[in-house]
Amino acid sequence: MKRLDLSYQLDVGGGGEEQNDSSRLCISSLALALERNTSLQVLRLAGNDLDDPAIAALARALGTNTSLRHLDLSANGIDKH
């Protein structure tokens, strides 16, 4: 797989507590997969209301990932901080 679009699918910061926990687990799993990834080149995570822990997990994963060429984090409110 070279492209993965999860835009507007996870909603980490919105929804109820159970949905948030599930979405955070998904982001954590995605971050672990990105650390080992050798084929994914495009990842779209737009509009998922990613919170600081989610962004931190993704940032750590990108420290070891060498194949990802495009990461879309638009519409996540990241510029609010």
Secondary structure, DSSP 4 states (H G I P E B T S, - for coil): --EEE-TTT--SSSS-HHHHHHHHHHHHHHHHHHHH-SS--EEE-TTS---HHHHHHHHHHHTT--S--EEE-TTS-GGG-
